[in-house]
Amino acid sequence: MLQKSLNKIVEDIYSSAMNRENWTKTLITLAEFLDYKGLAIAPLDKKEKNLRFSSSIDKKSAQ
């Protein structure tokens, strides 16, 4: 089950890289899988060509 879920997420990421309209659904799926409230991909520097991934958790609501 875990392997199947991970394979689907990887497949969704590749699909999103080819079709940017898929990113919202992919990030929602990934956030749910990780039990996060949400995820975002954002450049830290507009001149930077590579994107860095980051996540955070609200420790108060996690308790």
N, C-alpha and C positions, 0 to 999 in steps of 0.2 A: 504493500500500500504506500509506504513512504517513498520507495523508489519510483513508483508510478506518478506520484504527486510531484516529485522533483523533476522527473522527465517532462511532465506537462508544463511546469513553470519554465524550464529551460527552453522548451519549444515555443512557449508564449513570448519569451524575451527575444528570441531570434525573429519571430513573426513581427514583433513590435519594431524591431530594428529595421525591418523591411517596409513596414506600414505603420507610420507614426500614430494613426488613429487607434491602434490596438493598445497603446501604452496605459491608458486609464484602466481598462479592464485587467491588464497584466499586473499593474501595481496593486489594484484591489485584491486580486487573487493572491499575490505574494504577501501582502499585509495580513490577510486572513490566515494564510498558512503559518506565518510567523507569530500570529496572535498579537499583531500590532494594530493600533487604531488607523494608521495610514502610513504611506511611504511617498517620497517625492524624489525626483532626480532633478538637480539644479546645478548649473555651473557656479563655481566659486568666483571665477574671474571670466568676464566676457571674452577676453582674449585667449583664454585657455582652450585648447582643442580637445582635451580629454575631460570627460565627466568623472567626478568622484562620487561614489555612493555613500550615503550616510543614513543613519536611522537614530531615533531617540524614543524614549519611553517616559511617560508621565509617571514618576515613582509614586505619587500620591494615589493615583487611580489604580495602580498595579497592586496595591496592598489589599 
